[in-house]
Amino acid sequence: MISEAGALARLGEAVRAVGGSRVLLVTDPGLASAGHPQRAARVMTEAGLAVFTFDGVKENPTEREVDAGVVFARTHHVDCIVAVGGGSSMDCAKGVNFILTNGGRMADYKGHDRATKPMLPSVGVPTTSGTGSEAQSYALITDERTHLKMACGDKKAAFRVAILDPELTLSQPKSVTAVTGIDAVAHAVESLVCTKRNPVSQMCSVAAFRHLERNFEAVLKAPSDLAARSAMQVGAYLAGMAIENAMLGVCHSCANPLTAHYGITHGVAIGVMLPHVIRFNAEASPDTDRLYAQILGDHAPANGTSAGEALAARVAELTAAAGLPQSLNECGVSRTILHLLAEEANQQWTARFNPRPVAEDDILALYESAW
């Protein structure tokens, strides 16, 4: 991992270090106005690399985008993949890598370690501080029919190098800074307490939260603060490492149907649901509440208030500071659809790793409390 202002200038060096010469640059068309893909391509071209840009990535990529990327990559006989953008670009790039090198369909790789052949070396260059996909071996690809996200993982799909350049996040609108930052906060919080947690993941979760919580409001108030933006990038990366070594929980399961049915931005849905999930988990387990106290550190309550309540309140403060909705009703969600949302959320894989076991009725109660 390379983390420093201006680190994009080292992209050509990074690609050469992993053995690339003909590069598939995966990005989304919206970034062209900021000039990031063009700069990345120029840096690589000046390093003597052949660069072929695929900008057909959409938010929450499906197999359709992956397949289009594979056709483009085969046409140009690439030997390396570079992703420049947010989580969607990262996920699509990994998806292309799976199918380009191992064939089949994305559904064939649901789970982990199902790619039997070598995969191309790749480099991730995030332009947001949110998903942490640059630190993970999973590609999240949406099934167009069911709207469920397929988690397709393999250590060979992980980026060999991640370049964290805070200057690339300066072009983000405040709204993007807000929703990606809250998503990263949720990654830190959920991975900390999930059933697959372990000492390594917990260390990453705590470090991630400290970076994110201390700098989230700073980047909203002073968007040009490069030190705060760098800390947010590092926090998102560490949260991604925590997920890589553990898992998430029911908050992410609740968020996905909201995006599928209402088009609610993932980070907005996460921000609405997370305080309620934190309280739900803390109520059932002193051990979970103790872990919440650990992540709060010096901010842990000393007056008898539960750590879960204090953490939930702090998350709500962050979302309010960002001007994000505080309820599902505010998001335009109809109360009559909550039963259907709960049914679909219960099918999401991350719910199975929540520290407090959940059934459909529990998820419905979470939606009701958030409404």
N, C-alpha and C positions, 0 to 999 in steps of 0.2 A: 504494500500500500504506500502510495506517495501522497502526502498531505502538505500542501503549501500554496500560498497565493502564486498564481502564474504557472502552476504545475502542468497545465495543458501543453506547455512548450516541450515537455518531456515525453509526449505521447509517441513520437517517432522512435525515440530511444527505447521505450517500453515495448513497442511492437517488435522491434528488431531483437530485443532480449528474449522474447518468447518464440522467435523463429519465423515471424510473419514477413511476407513480401508482397502478397496480393490480398488486399484488405477489403472485407465487406464492412462498410460503415452503416450501422443500423441506427436510425433516428426517427423522429416524428416531424411532420411538415411544419408544425407550429413553432419549432425552434429556429427555423430559417430566418425569421425576422430579428432574432437576437444575434444571429451570426455564428452561433457555437459550432454547428456541423461544418460550416465553411472553414472556420479557423482550424478545426480538428483535421479536416482533409488537407488543408494547406500545410500544416505542420508535418503530416505524414508524407505528403508529396515532396516537400523540401528535404525529407530524410531519405528520398530515393525509393519510396514505396508506391505501388500502384493502388489507387483507392477507388472503390466503386460504392456509391451511396444509394442505399435503399431507405426511402423515407415514407414507406407505406404503413407505419405503425399507428394504430389507433389506441385510445384509452381502453384498458382491459382487453388486451389483444386476444383474438380467437385463432382457431386453426387456419382460418382463411388468410389472415395476415402472415402467419408463419409459413404457410405453403407458398404464398407469393414471394416471400423472402428467399425461400429455398430455390425456387425457379430462377430468381435473379442471381443468386449466389452460384448456382451451377453454370449459368451462362458465362460468368466471368472467372470461373475456376479459381475461387479464392482459397487461401490457405490460413487465414486468420480472420477473426471477427472482432470489431470494436463497436461497443454500444455507447452512444452519447445521448443522454436524455434522462427522463425519470424512470420510475419502475416499469412502465409499459415497454419502453425501449429495451431495458435490460432483460425483461422476461421474453420479449419477442426474439431478441438475439440468441438467448439460450435455447428457445424453442427451435429456431432455425438450425442451430448447431446439432440438436438431437436428430432432426429429420434428415439434414444434409449428410450426416455421417453414418447414421444407423438405419435410415429408412422408416417406413411405416407411417403411423399417425400419432399425434400427441397422446391420445388415449392409451396407446401401448406403453407409455412411460409413466403412467400414474403410479405414485409410490416412489421408491428409491432404488437406484442401482440396477435399472433394467436395460441400460445401454450396454451392449456386449462388445462394441467396437470402439476404437479410440475416437476422440472428438477433437475438433480444432482448438488451438490455443485462442484465448480471448482476453480482451481488456475492457474494463468498465469505467466509464467517465460520467458520474452522476451530475446532473444539473439542478437537482433538488436535494433537500435534506429530509428524506422521508422514509422510503420503502426499505432501505438497507439492502436492496437486491444485489448491490455490488459486492456484498460480503457473503452471499448465499449461493448454494449449489442448486437451488430450486427455480424452475420456471413456472409461473402461475399463468395458465392459459385457460380462457373461458370457453366452456362448451356452449356453442351457439344454441343448441336445442334446449338444454336444461338451465342455462345461465349459471351453472355451478362452475367454480374455479377448480381446474385440475392441477394438483401440485405434482410436478414431474421433476424429480431430483436425481442427481448423480454427481459425485465429486468431480468427474471429468468435465462437467458443465460449468463449474465455478470459474470465475474470471481469474486468470493467472496474476493480473495486476489490477488494482483499483486506483484511479487517479482522482484525488479529492482536491479540487481547485475552487476555493470559496468565491473567486471572481466570477465563476460561471453561474452562481446563484444570485448575483446582483440584479439580473434582468427579470427575476421573478416578480410578478405582481404580489401585493401584500396578501391577497386571498390564497395564492399558491403557497407562499411561505407559511401561512397559518395552517392550511389543511395537511400539508406534508409534515410539518412539525408535530402536529397532534398525532398523526399516524405513527411517527417515530416514538413519541411518548408512550403510546399504547403498546407498541412492540416491547419497550423496556418493561412496562408494568405487567403485561400478560406473560411474557417469557419468564419473569422473576418467580411467579407462583404456579406455573403450569405443572402438570404431573410429571413431565419429562425433565424438570429442572435438575441441575447438577452444579457442583462448585464452579465449573468454568462458565456455564451460562449465567449463573447468578452474579459472578464477578462482572461480566459484560453488561448485564442488565442494570446493575447499580451504577456502574461508571457511565453508562449511556444516559440514564435518567438525570444524573448530576449535571452532565454536559447540557442536556436539553432544557431542563427546568430552569437553570440559571441564565440561559441565553435566549429563550423563546421570546419573552417580552422585549428583550433588547433589540432583536432583529426587526421586530414590528415597529418599535419606536425610532430606531436608527438603521434603516435598511442598508446603508453603506458601511456599517461597522463590520469590517472584514474579520476581526478577531472573533466576534460573536458568531458570524456566519461560519467560520472555520470550526468553531466548537459545535455548532449544530450539525455540520457535516460529519464530524468525528462521532458525535452522539448517535446519529442515524446509522453510521457504519457499525458501531459497537452494538446497537440494538439488533442490527442484522446478524451480527455474529452470535448474539444471544439466541435468536430464533434458530440459526443454523445448528446450534448445539442443544436446543431444547424444542420448544413449540410455542404456540399461542393459546388462546382460549375462546370463550363463548362470545366475547365482544366482537371479534372479527366474524364469527358465524352470524351474529345479528346484523352486522353491517352489510354483508353481501346481498341479501334479498332487498334491502332498501335501495341499493344501487340498481339492481336488476329491474325492480318494479317502478321506481320513481326517478331514476337517473340521479339520485342524490350522490354527490361526490363522496368518495370513500372516506376521506378524512373528516368530512362533515358528519357522516353517519357514525364514525368511530367516536368523534367528540361528544355527540349526544348520548351514546350508549355507555361510554366508559365509566363515568361516575356511578351509574346504577350497577354495573357489573362489579366494580370494586366493593361497593357496600354489600352486595349479594354474597360475594366470596368471603368477606371479612366476618360476616355474621355467623358463618358456620364453622369457622376454624380459628382458634387462637394462634395456630402456627402460621396461617396465612396473614393474620393481622400483624404478627411479629415480623414477617418478611416485608410488609408494607412499611412498618416502622424503620426497618433497615434501609429501604430505598429513600425514605424521607430524611434520614441522617439527622442533622442538627435541627431540622424542622419537625421532627417527630413530637407529638403532643406529650406534655408532662402533667396535664391537669385532669387525667381520667378519661379524656376523649379517646375513642379508639383511633388507631393509626389509619384504619380503613376509611373512617369518616373524614379524617384530616386530609388524606390523599385524594379522596373523591372531591372534597371542597377545593383543593388546590387545582385539580384538573379542570373543574368548572370555572375557576378564576382565569385559567389560561385561555379556555375557549371563549369566555366573555371578553377578555382583553383583545382577542382577535376578532370580535364581532361575529362569532359563529352562532348558529341557532342553539337554543338551550332545551328544546323539546322536539319530539316528532311532530306534534301538532303544528309547531312553528315551521316545520319543513314541508307542510302540506300533506302529511300522511293521514289517510282516513282510518279512524278507529276500527271500522268494520273489516279492514283487511289484516288486522293484527294476527288473527288466528292462522291465516295463510302464511304470513311472514314467519310465524313461529314454527310452522310445519317445515318450511323450507330451511330455516336456520338450523333446525335440529338435524338436517341431513348434511350440514357442512362439517368437514372433518375436524376443524380446530376445536369444536365444542367438546369432542371426546377427551381433550387434554385439559379441560378446565379443572382447577383444583377442587371445586365443589361440583359433584356430579349433577348434570342437568338433563331434564326430560323436556318434552314439548311444553308441558304446563309451566315449567320454570321459566322457559324462554318467553312464553306469552306474558308471564308476570313481569319480566324485565321490560318488554315492550310497553306494557301498560304503565309501568312506573315512569318510563321515558316519554310517554305520550302527553 
